[in-house]
């Protein structure tokens, strides 16, 4: 009888301590490029010179943008999603994880709401500690150029594309 009690106590002891172990949570393959970003959008000419600043263009201010892994979970592709705060686009881009650069390989169809527009993203890059938050602290910086197939504004207002740029979301209210 004593052996059974000792056996059950040992079993219970092992079960309790085994269940207390923390499981390591793994990251996605694209953890370095994935994130939430506060971005601004300017209209620029072919050389990247500002033609209309955000306040003059659509008056949007800073927008939230997401970059995240695709279902393939590779470091060489990610999704860029503007959460419908600017043009309403979500497209897959190719990523060079060593140089932290990204772009669409060709014109990508917009994967949001089944829209029949094509999106081109070029010269995308993420720079570690390359930006500055509102409170003065360093933050990762993102920038890229984007064009939309259903956009008549560039031809009508004399610019070529949109320059999207900003910093990684810090989680601090003072930086929002």
N, C-alpha and C positions, 0 to 999 in steps of 0.2 A: 504494500500500500504506500509506504514511504517513497519507494522508487517512482511510483506513478505521480505522486504529488511533486516530487523533485523534477521529473521529466516535464510535467505540465508547466511548472514555474519557469524552467529553462526555456521552453518553447515560447511562452508568453513574453519573457524577457527579450528574446531574440526578435520576436515580431514587433514589439514596441520600438526597439532601437533601429530596426531595419526600416520601419515606416517613417522615421524621423529624418532619414537622409534626404538632403535636397538634391533634386535632379537638375543637372546643368541644362540650361535652355540654350539651344544653338541659334546662331544667326543665319539669315539667308545668305546666299552667295554674293548678293549685291549690297551688303550692309554698308560699304563705304560710300556708295552713291545714293542710297535710299534716304529719304527724309522729308520733312515738312519745311517749306521755304516761304518767307515773305518776299514777294517780288514786285517790281515796278515794271511797267511796259512803256517804252518810248517808240515812236515811229522814226526810222532812220533811212538815209539814202544808201546806195550800194556800197559806199565806203564806210558806213557805220556812223556817219555824222548825224546828230540829232536834228530832225526836221520839226517834230512836234514832241514836246515832253508830255508825260502822262497827264498833267493837269489840263493841258491844251487839247489833248487828243480825245479822251473819253471821260476824263475826270474820275477815274477809278481809284486812284490812290494805290496803296499796297494791297496786293492780293495774296491769298494762300495758294500754294502750288505743292503738289505731291510728286515725289519720284519713288518708285517701288519696284520690287522684283516681279518678273513675269511668272507665269505658272511653271515655266521650265526651270526656274531657280538657278540661273547661271549668272556669272559676273559680267558676261558680255552683252547682256540686253536688259533693258528696264522699261517701265512705263512712265511717261510724263503726263500728268493729269492736272488740268487747271481748275478742277472742281466747278466748272461752269462759271467762274468768276470773271473771265475775260472773253474768250471766244467759244468756250464749251468744247474742249478737245481732250482726248485721251489717246495717245499714240505710243507705239513701241519704237524705241530707238536702240541703235547699236552702241555699245559702250567699250571703250578701251580702258580696262580697269587699272593698268599701269600708269597711264598718263591722265586718268580721270577726265577723259573727253567723251563726248557722245554726239550722235546725229542720226537722222534717218538715212538709210542706205539709198532709198529712192523716196518718192512721194508716198506717204503712208495714208491709207484711208482712216478717217476719224472713226474710232470705235465707241463713240458715245451716241446713244439714242438712234443708231442706224443712219446717221446723217450721211449724205452723199457728197461730202467734201473731202478733199485731200489736204494733208498737212505736211509741210517740209520743215524740219528742224536742222539747222546747220551750226557749226562752230560752238557746240555746247561744251562747257567745261565746269568742273567743280574744283575750287582751290581751297585746300585746308588752311584755315585761319586767314583767308584772303579778304574777309569783309569785317565790318565793324557794326555792332549792335547799337541801338539807340542809347544804351547806357555806357558806351565806349569800350565794351569788352570785345575781344576778337571772336569771330564766328566764321564758319565755312561759307564760301561765296559760290553762287551759281550764276551762270549767264549762258544765253543762247539766242539765236535769231530764228524767227518763225514766220512762215507764209501760209496763207490759206487760199484754196482754189476758189472759194466763193466770196472773196474779199475784193470789192470795187474801190475801197478807200485809197489804196496806194496810187492807182491811176488818176483818181479824181483830185487828190490832194498833194501829189508830187513827192511821194516817198516810196521806198522799195520793199521794206519789210519791218518787222517789229523786233526790237531788242528787249529781251526779258532778262532781268538781273535782280539779284537780291541775296539775302543771307538766310542761313539755316535757323529755324525756329528754336528759341532758347528755352521756352517754358516759363520765362519770367514775365510778369505783367508789365514791368517797366520797358520791355522791348517790343511789346505788341503795338 
